[in-house]
Amino acid sequence: MKPYAVRTRRQFLAQSSAAALVATSSLALPSISRAASRPEFTHGVQSGDVDMTTGMIWTRADRPARVEFEVATTESFSNARRLPTLDALPESDFAVKRLLTDLTPDQDIFYRMRAVDLTDTNAASEWMVGQFKTAPSARRDIRFAWSGDTAGQGWGIDETGMKTYGTMAGHRPDFFIHSGDTIYADGPMQDEVTLKDNSVWKNTVLIDEKRKVAETLAEFRAQWKYNMMDEHVRAMNAVCPTFFQWDDHEVVNNWSAAKDLSEDDRYTEKNVALLQARAARAFHEMTPIRFTPAEPGRVYRKIAYGPMLDIFFLDMRSYRAGNSDSMQEEQSEETRFLGDEQIRWLKRELANSRATWKVIASDMPIGLVVPDGDKIEAIANGDDAGPKGREFEIADLLRYIKNAGIENTVWFTADVHYTAAHYYNPDNAAFQDFKPFWEFVSGPLHAGTFGPNKLDNTFGPELKYVKAPAEDQGVNLPPSEGFQFFGLVDIEAATEQMTVRLMDRDDNELYKVTLDPVRSA
């Protein structure tokens, strides 16, 4: 298979989708096959965690190789800056990533890599090119997308591919927030699935590692490589940074300290902690997420994207106590969800933020009841009363935001496999010591569709919009049914207003609301 070529940002922005990009561009998407004579990049490029002066980049070679890097502000690379090389070795599955530094704010950045075979320095790959734009230091219009849930419930890459990525890319976002369930390590796929109407869904692209649950490090890595075999995903990755967070399916469904795999015959490895360790390593190797020296492997972090926007990425998975009924009457170790250290970090960073909008990227919703059998998987416990269980931490956080005078917090989340808009109103809540705020739900990107979930009244969520399958349509609808969703957010420089749109994969606008910023006195 001949490698695709990577198109420039300006050329890309003229296209309506990533599929059109693949068909017509000169921008390099990777070959999946290995060339015998010289190295190749197997799964394209990625960028992520971009701010005003830095950004992460990633790629993967097909063999031990020394990877050369160049960075420029022109697509011709006429002013390229060459960086020290990195070695792609088996220990990291031939993946490499690095932090680009000393970049100019609000600047198109072009980067390229070339792999030189470590056993034959005369054998070098073609250059693989990617690009992104740094965050602004002054006000300018900002657009970003968010969603979650990729390649879940057995729905893989069919002849259409992961179309939602192409639709998102056509909107030219500055970046994309992947809100978790970035892979489905616990979701084996079959070559064909017979649908209710007796038509057949065909996973036209499938690898052996996707035919079983992931247990080894190699199998977890393969989950990521599978997603990047999709042409829409690779095309978007080449021109749009992704800011990653994780949830449960990166490891195993609804995992916590209470997860028990002893009766799950799919797993020969029953140790959830060991599975989590392997999954976390693969997550950090296969994504352009930043490295945190204070806590290697940390997922929660802040990205400052100019004077109008700070983004706070939460990790609602790594620090939780075991799932329970979440009905404890007092806060304790059993009710831990975000954990003390993450809560302290979030309060401190919110208080220090001078950005107009404080986006809280949450991998799970606040007020939707998400069950785990007879236990609770998320925050809301469904009793519609004052805080209990995991709700204690959220009540404390919301109270702090109010008392500290922190304005313009908006929550964006996924996880439940449908799309919705919630307005949290203390006037209607059992717990009332907080400021009103919005929560927007989107997803799945390419997975089964479910919902809607029950709303819990502890924090008074008002349902402003929902789109989910009707009861007679059933659950686990395939992507071909069209119930695949993402969100778009625009922040206007002149007014600093935030406009949020809920979209489907066919690019239909389902719901729209414009939020006015509260001005501090």
C-alpha positions as CSV (number, residue, x, y, z in Angstrom):
1,M,0.0,0.0,0.0
2,K,1.5,3.3,-1.0
3,P,1.7,5.9,1.9
4,Y,-0.8,8.7,1.6
5,A,0.7,12.3,1.7
6,V,-0.2,14.8,4.4
7,R,-2.0,17.9,3.3
8,T,-1.3,21.4,4.6
9,R,-3.6,23.1,7.1
10,R,-4.7,25.6,4.6
11,Q,-5.5,22.9,2.0
12,F,-7.2,20.8,4.7
13,L,-9.4,23.6,5.9
14,A,-10.9,23.8,2.4
15,Q,-12.2,20.2,2.7
16,S,-15.4,19.3,4.4
17,S,-14.3,16.0,5.9
18,A,-11.3,13.9,6.7
19,A,-12.5,11.4,4.1
20,A,-12.2,14.0,1.4
21,L,-8.8,14.8,2.8
22,V,-7.6,11.3,2.4
23,A,-9.0,11.1,-1.2
24,T,-7.4,14.2,-2.5
25,S,-4.5,15.3,-0.3
26,S,-0.8,15.3,-0.5
27,L,-0.7,14.9,3.3
28,A,0.9,11.7,4.4
29,L,-1.3,9.1,6.0
30,P,0.6,5.9,6.7
31,S,0.9,2.6,5.0
32,I,-0.1,-0.2,7.3
33,S,2.2,-2.7,5.6
34,R,5.9,-2.9,6.2
35,A,8.3,-2.0,3.4
36,A,11.2,-4.4,3.2
37,S,13.8,-1.9,2.1
38,R,13.4,1.1,4.4
39,P,11.5,2.1,7.5
40,E,7.9,3.4,7.5
41,F,5.7,5.2,9.9
42,T,2.8,2.8,10.6
43,H,0.1,4.9,12.2
44,G,0.5,8.5,11.1
45,V,1.3,11.4,13.5
46,Q,-0.5,12.9,16.4
47,S,-0.2,16.2,18.3
48,G,-1.7,17.1,21.7
49,D,-1.6,19.3,24.8
50,V,-0.8,22.4,22.8
51,D,-0.6,25.7,24.6
52,M,0.9,29.1,23.6
53,T,4.6,28.0,23.3
54,T,4.7,24.2,23.5
55,G,3.0,21.1,22.1
56,M,3.4,17.4,22.1
57,I,3.9,15.3,18.9
58,W,3.9,11.5,18.4
59,T,4.6,8.9,15.8
60,R,5.5,5.2,15.5
61,A,8.0,3.4,13.2
62,D,7.8,-0.2,12.0
63,R,11.3,-1.2,13.3
64,P,14.2,0.0,15.4
65,A,14.9,3.4,14.0
66,R,16.5,6.8,14.8
67,V,13.8,9.4,14.2
68,E,14.8,12.8,12.9
69,F,12.6,15.8,13.6
70,E,12.2,19.2,12.0
71,V,9.9,22.1,13.0
72,A,9.0,25.1,11.0
73,T,6.4,27.9,10.7
74,T,6.1,27.5,6.9
75,E,4.7,24.5,5.0
76,S,7.8,24.5,2.8
77,F,10.0,24.0,5.8
78,S,12.2,26.8,4.5
79,N,12.9,28.0,8.0
80,A,13.0,24.5,9.6
81,R,14.7,24.0,13.0
82,R,16.2,20.5,13.4
83,L,15.8,18.8,16.7
84,P,17.9,16.1,18.4
85,T,16.9,12.6,17.3
86,L,14.9,10.0,19.3
87,D,15.2,6.3,19.1
88,A,12.2,4.1,18.3
89,L,12.8,0.8,20.1
90,P,10.8,-2.3,20.9
91,E,10.6,-1.3,24.6
92,S,8.1,1.4,23.6
93,D,6.7,-0.6,20.7
94,F,8.6,1.7,18.3
95,A,6.6,4.8,19.4
96,V,8.2,8.1,20.1
97,K,6.9,11.4,21.3
98,R,8.4,14.7,22.3
99,L,7.6,18.2,23.6
100,L,8.1,21.0,21.1
101,T,9.2,24.1,23.0
102,D,10.0,27.8,22.3
103,L,7.1,28.1,19.8
104,T,5.4,31.4,18.9
105,P,1.9,32.0,20.2
106,D,-1.0,31.9,17.6
107,Q,1.3,30.4,15.0
108,D,0.8,27.6,12.5
109,I,3.4,25.0,13.4
110,F,4.6,22.4,10.8
111,Y,6.5,19.4,12.0
112,R,7.9,16.4,10.2
113,M,9.8,13.2,11.1
114,R,12.0,10.8,9.2
115,A,13.0,7.3,10.4
116,V,16.5,5.9,9.7
117,D,17.0,2.2,10.1
118,L,19.3,1.5,13.0
119,T,20.8,-1.5,11.2
120,D,21.2,0.3,7.9
121,T,21.7,4.1,8.1
122,N,21.3,4.3,4.3
123,A,17.7,3.2,4.6
124,A,15.5,6.1,5.6
125,S,11.7,6.7,5.3
126,E,10.0,9.5,3.6
127,W,9.2,12.5,5.7
128,M,5.9,12.3,7.6
129,V,4.3,15.7,8.1
130,G,1.8,17.1,10.7
131,Q,0.7,20.5,11.9
132,F,-1.2,22.4,14.6
133,K,-1.7,26.0,15.7
134,T,-0.4,27.3,19.0
135,A,-2.8,29.0,21.5
136,P,-3.1,32.7,21.2
137,S,-1.6,35.2,23.6
138,A,-4.3,37.8,22.8
139,R,-8.0,37.3,22.1
140,R,-9.0,35.5,18.9
141,D,-11.9,33.3,18.0
142,I,-11.4,29.7,19.4
143,R,-13.2,26.6,18.3
144,F,-12.8,23.2,19.8
145,A,-14.7,19.8,19.6
146,W,-15.3,17.2,22.2
147,S,-16.7,13.7,22.5
148,G,-15.8,10.2,23.7
149,D,-16.2,6.5,23.2
150,T,-14.2,5.0,20.2
151,A,-14.6,1.5,18.8
152,G,-16.9,0.1,21.5
153,Q,-19.4,-2.6,21.8
154,G,-18.0,-4.6,18.9
155,W,-18.4,-1.8,16.3
156,G,-15.1,-1.4,14.5
157,I,-13.9,0.0,11.2
158,D,-16.5,-0.8,8.6
159,E,-16.5,0.3,4.9
160,T,-17.6,3.8,6.0
161,G,-15.0,4.0,8.7
162,M,-15.1,6.2,11.8
163,K,-17.1,8.9,10.0
164,T,-17.6,11.2,13.1
165,Y,-13.9,12.0,13.1
166,G,-14.2,13.2,9.5
167,T,-17.2,15.3,10.3
168,M,-15.5,16.9,13.2
169,A,-12.4,17.6,11.2
170,G,-14.5,19.5,8.6
171,H,-15.3,22.1,11.3
172,R,-11.6,23.1,11.6
173,P,-11.3,22.9,15.4
174,D,-8.2,24.3,17.1
175,F,-8.2,21.1,19.1
176,F,-10.3,18.1,20.1
177,I,-11.0,16.9,23.6
178,H,-11.3,13.1,23.8
179,S,-13.3,12.7,27.0
180,G,-12.5,9.1,27.7
181,D,-13.1,5.5,26.6
182,T,-10.6,6.3,24.0
183,I,-10.3,2.5,23.3
184,Y,-12.3,-0.5,24.3
185,A,-9.7,-2.9,25.6
186,D,-12.5,-5.1,27.0
187,G,-14.7,-5.2,23.9
188,P,-13.8,-8.0,21.5
189,M,-14.9,-7.7,17.9
190,Q,-16.2,-10.2,15.3
191,D,-15.8,-10.0,11.6
192,E,-19.6,-9.7,11.1
193,V,-22.6,-8.8,13.2
194,T,-26.1,-9.5,12.1
195,L,-28.4,-6.5,12.8
196,K,-32.0,-6.5,13.8
197,D,-33.2,-6.0,10.2
198,N,-31.0,-9.0,9.2
199,S,-28.5,-6.8,7.4
200,V,-24.9,-7.4,8.3
201,W,-22.3,-5.1,9.8
202,K,-18.9,-6.0,8.6
203,N,-15.7,-5.0,10.5
204,T,-13.8,-4.7,7.3
205,V,-10.6,-3.8,9.2
206,L,-9.8,-6.2,12.1
207,I,-6.7,-7.4,13.8
208,D,-6.3,-10.5,16.0
209,E,-5.7,-8.4,19.1
210,K,-9.3,-7.0,18.7
211,R,-10.8,-10.4,18.7
212,K,-10.2,-10.9,22.5
213,V,-10.0,-8.8,25.6
214,A,-6.6,-7.0,26.1
215,E,-4.5,-8.5,28.8
216,T,-0.8,-8.2,27.8
217,L,1.0,-4.9,27.2
218,A,1.2,-5.7,23.5
219,E,-2.6,-6.3,23.4
220,F,-3.3,-3.0,25.1
221,R,-1.0,-1.2,22.6
222,A,-2.8,-2.9,19.7
223,Q,-6.1,-1.3,20.8
224,W,-4.6,2.1,20.1
225,K,-3.0,1.0,16.8
226,Y,-6.3,-0.4,15.7
227,N,-8.1,3.0,16.1
228,M,-5.3,4.7,14.0
229,M,-5.9,2.2,11.2
230,D,-9.0,4.3,10.4
231,E,-8.4,6.9,7.6
232,H,-10.6,9.5,9.3
233,V,-8.8,9.2,12.6
234,R,-5.3,9.5,10.9
235,A,-6.4,12.4,8.7
236,M,-7.7,14.4,11.7
237,N,-4.7,13.6,13.8
238,A,-2.4,15.1,11.2
239,V,-3.9,18.5,11.5
240,C,-5.8,18.8,14.8
241,P,-4.3,18.3,18.3
242,T,-6.1,15.8,20.6
243,F,-6.2,16.4,24.3
244,F,-6.7,12.9,25.9
245,Q,-8.3,11.8,29.1
246,W,-9.3,8.3,30.1
247,D,-12.1,6.4,31.8
248,D,-12.8,2.7,32.3
249,H,-12.7,0.9,28.9
250,E,-9.0,1.7,28.5
251,V,-8.6,-1.1,31.1
252,V,-11.9,-3.1,31.8
253,N,-15.5,-2.1,32.1
254,N,-16.3,-0.2,35.3
255,W,-13.0,-0.9,36.9
256,S,-12.2,0.1,40.5
257,A,-10.7,-1.5,43.5
258,A,-13.9,-3.5,43.8
259,K,-13.7,-5.0,40.3
260,D,-13.8,-8.8,40.4
261,L,-12.8,-10.8,37.2
262,S,-12.8,-14.2,38.9
263,E,-16.0,-15.3,37.0
264,D,-15.2,-13.6,33.7
265,D,-13.9,-16.5,31.5
266,R,-12.7,-14.0,28.9
267,Y,-9.7,-13.1,31.2
268,T,-6.9,-15.4,32.1
269,E,-5.3,-12.5,33.9
270,K,-7.6,-11.7,36.9
271,N,-5.5,-9.1,38.5
272,V,-7.2,-5.8,37.7
273,A,-4.3,-3.7,39.2
274,L,-1.9,-5.4,36.8
275,L,-4.2,-4.9,33.9
276,Q,-4.5,-1.2,34.8
277,A,-0.7,-0.8,35.0
278,R,-0.3,-2.3,31.5
279,A,-3.2,-0.2,30.2
280,A,-1.8,3.0,31.7
281,R,1.6,2.4,30.1
282,A,0.0,1.8,26.7
283,F,-2.1,5.0,27.1
284,H,0.9,7.2,27.7
285,E,3.0,5.5,25.0
286,M,0.4,5.8,22.3
287,T,-1.0,9.3,22.9
288,P,0.6,12.8,22.8
289,I,-0.3,13.4,26.5
290,R,2.3,15.4,28.5
291,F,4.6,13.8,31.0
292,T,4.2,15.0,34.6
293,P,7.5,14.6,36.5
294,A,5.8,14.9,39.9
295,E,3.6,11.9,39.1
296,P,4.6,10.0,36.0
297,G,1.4,8.6,34.5
298,R,-0.9,11.4,35.7
299,V,-3.8,12.2,33.5
300,Y,-5.4,15.2,35.3
301,R,-3.8,18.4,34.2
302,K,-4.5,22.0,33.1
303,I,-4.0,23.4,29.6
304,A,-4.0,27.2,29.2
305,Y,-5.3,28.1,25.8
306,G,-4.9,31.8,25.7
307,P,-6.6,34.6,27.8
308,M,-10.1,33.4,27.2
309,L,-9.8,29.7,28.0
310,D,-8.3,27.3,30.6
311,I,-9.1,23.6,30.4
312,F,-9.0,21.4,33.5
313,F,-8.8,17.7,32.7
314,L,-10.1,15.5,35.5
315,D,-9.3,11.8,36.2
316,M,-12.4,10.2,37.8
317,R,-10.9,6.7,37.5
318,S,-7.4,6.4,39.0
319,Y,-8.0,7.6,42.5
320,R,-11.5,6.3,43.3
321,A,-12.4,3.8,46.1
322,G,-14.2,0.7,45.1
323,N,-17.6,1.0,43.5
324,S,-20.4,0.7,46.1
325,D,-24.0,1.8,46.5
326,S,-22.6,5.3,47.2
327,M,-25.1,5.9,49.9
328,Q,-22.7,6.6,52.8
329,E,-24.0,9.2,55.2
330,E,-20.5,10.6,56.0
331,Q,-17.5,11.3,53.8
332,S,-14.7,8.8,54.2
333,E,-12.2,6.8,52.4
334,E,-15.0,4.7,51.0
335,T,-16.5,7.8,49.2
336,R,-13.3,8.8,47.6
337,F,-13.7,9.6,43.9
338,L,-11.3,12.3,42.6
339,G,-9.2,12.0,45.8
340,D,-7.7,14.7,48.0
341,E,-4.7,15.6,46.0
342,Q,-6.6,16.1,42.8
343,I,-9.3,18.1,44.5
344,R,-6.7,20.4,46.1
345,W,-5.0,20.8,42.7
346,L,-8.3,21.6,41.0
347,K,-9.4,24.2,43.6
348,R,-6.0,25.9,43.5
349,E,-5.8,26.0,39.7
350,L,-9.4,27.3,39.4
351,A,-8.7,30.0,41.9
352,N,-5.5,31.0,40.1
353,S,-7.1,31.0,36.7
354,R,-7.5,34.4,35.0
355,A,-9.1,33.0,31.8
356,T,-12.6,34.1,31.0
357,W,-13.9,30.5,30.7
358,K,-12.9,27.6,32.9
359,V,-13.8,24.4,31.1
360,I,-13.8,21.3,33.3
361,A,-13.3,18.3,31.1
362,S,-14.9,15.4,33.0
363,D,-14.8,11.8,32.0
364,M,-18.1,11.1,33.7
365,P,-21.3,13.2,34.1
366,I,-22.3,14.7,37.5
367,G,-26.0,14.2,37.7
368,L,-26.7,11.1,35.6
369,V,-27.1,7.8,37.4
370,V,-24.6,5.3,35.9
371,P,-25.1,1.9,37.4
372,D,-22.6,-0.9,37.9
373,G,-24.9,-3.8,38.5
374,D,-26.3,-3.0,42.0
375,K,-23.5,-0.6,42.6
376,I,-22.9,3.0,41.4
377,E,-20.3,3.6,38.7
378,A,-20.3,7.4,38.5
379,I,-21.3,10.1,41.0
380,A,-25.1,10.3,41.3
381,N,-26.6,7.6,43.4
382,G,-30.2,8.2,42.3
383,D,-31.8,9.1,45.7
384,D,-32.6,12.7,44.8
385,A,-31.6,13.8,48.3
386,G,-28.7,15.7,49.8
387,P,-25.1,14.6,49.2
388,K,-24.2,11.0,50.0
389,G,-21.3,8.8,49.0
390,R,-19.3,10.2,46.1
391,E,-21.6,13.3,45.9
392,F,-19.7,14.7,49.0
393,E,-16.6,15.6,46.9
394,I,-18.7,17.3,44.2
395,A,-20.7,19.2,46.7
396,D,-17.5,20.4,48.4
397,L,-16.1,21.4,45.0
398,L,-19.2,23.3,43.9
399,R,-19.4,25.1,47.3
400,Y,-15.8,26.1,46.9
401,I,-16.3,27.5,43.4
402,K,-19.2,29.6,44.8
403,N,-17.4,30.9,47.9
404,A,-14.2,31.7,46.0
405,G,-16.0,33.8,43.5
406,I,-14.9,31.7,40.5
407,E,-17.0,32.5,37.5
408,N,-17.8,30.9,34.1
409,T,-17.2,27.2,34.8
410,V,-18.6,24.9,32.2
411,W,-18.5,21.1,32.3
412,F,-18.0,18.9,29.2
413,T,-18.3,15.1,29.4
414,A,-19.1,11.9,27.6
415,D,-19.4,8.2,28.8
416,V,-23.2,7.6,28.5
417,H,-23.3,7.1,24.7
418,Y,-25.9,9.8,23.9
419,T,-26.0,13.6,23.8
420,A,-27.6,16.0,26.2
421,A,-27.5,19.5,27.8
422,H,-28.0,20.0,31.5
423,Y,-28.4,23.2,33.4
424,Y,-27.7,22.8,37.1
425,N,-29.9,25.1,39.1
426,P,-29.6,25.4,42.9
427,D,-33.2,26.6,43.1
428,N,-34.3,23.1,42.1
429,A,-31.7,21.1,43.9
430,A,-31.5,19.2,47.2
431,F,-28.1,20.7,47.7
432,Q,-28.2,24.4,47.0
433,D,-24.9,25.9,48.1
434,F,-23.5,26.4,44.5
435,K,-23.7,28.7,41.5
436,P,-25.7,27.6,38.5
437,F,-23.6,26.0,35.7
438,W,-24.0,24.0,32.5
439,E,-22.9,20.4,31.7
440,F,-22.9,19.2,28.1
441,V,-22.8,15.5,27.2
442,S,-21.6,14.0,23.9
443,G,-20.6,10.7,22.4
444,P,-20.3,8.1,21.2
445,L,-17.8,8.9,18.5
446,H,-17.9,5.4,17.1
447,A,-19.5,2.9,19.4
448,G,-22.9,1.5,20.5
449,T,-25.6,4.0,21.4
450,F,-27.6,3.8,24.7
451,G,-29.6,6.0,27.0
452,P,-31.0,8.1,28.3
453,N,-30.0,7.7,31.9
454,K,-31.9,8.9,34.9
455,L,-31.2,12.3,36.3
456,D,-30.5,12.7,40.1
457,N,-31.8,15.8,41.8
458,T,-29.0,16.3,44.3
459,F,-27.6,19.1,42.3
460,G,-30.7,20.1,40.5
461,P,-30.0,19.3,36.8
462,E,-32.6,20.6,34.4
463,L,-32.7,18.7,31.1
464,K,-32.5,21.2,28.3
465,Y,-32.0,18.8,25.5
466,V,-31.4,15.1,24.9
467,K,-31.1,12.8,21.9
468,A,-30.9,9.1,22.5
469,P,-32.5,6.0,21.0
470,A,-36.3,5.6,21.6
471,E,-37.3,2.7,23.7
472,D,-38.6,0.7,20.7
473,Q,-35.2,1.2,19.0
474,G,-33.4,-0.8,21.7
475,V,-29.9,-0.4,22.9
476,N,-26.4,-0.8,21.5
477,L,-27.3,0.7,18.2
478,P,-24.5,0.5,15.6
479,P,-22.8,3.6,14.2
480,S,-24.7,3.0,10.9
481,E,-27.9,4.1,12.7
482,G,-26.5,7.6,13.0
483,F,-26.7,8.1,16.7
484,Q,-23.1,9.1,16.9
485,F,-22.5,12.5,18.5
486,F,-19.9,15.2,19.1
487,G,-19.9,18.8,20.4
488,L,-18.6,22.0,19.0
489,V,-17.6,25.0,21.1
490,D,-16.9,28.5,19.8
491,I,-15.6,31.4,21.9
492,E,-15.9,34.7,20.2
493,A,-13.1,37.2,20.7
494,A,-15.1,40.3,20.5
495,T,-17.8,39.4,23.0
496,E,-16.2,36.4,24.8
497,Q,-19.5,34.6,24.4
498,M,-19.3,30.8,24.4
499,T,-21.6,29.0,21.9
500,V,-22.1,25.3,22.4
501,R,-23.6,23.1,19.7
502,L,-24.5,19.4,19.9
503,M,-23.9,17.7,16.5
504,D,-24.4,14.2,15.0
505,R,-22.0,12.4,12.7
506,D,-24.0,13.5,9.6
507,D,-23.2,17.1,10.6
508,N,-26.8,18.0,11.7
509,E,-27.0,20.6,14.4
510,L,-29.2,19.2,17.2
511,Y,-29.0,21.9,19.8
512,K,-27.4,25.3,20.3
513,V,-27.0,27.7,23.2
514,T,-24.9,30.8,23.7
515,L,-23.5,31.6,27.1
516,D,-22.6,35.1,28.2
517,P,-19.6,35.4,30.5
518,V,-20.1,36.7,34.0
519,R,-17.8,39.7,34.4
520,S,-15.9,39.9,37.7
521,A,-16.4,43.1,39.7
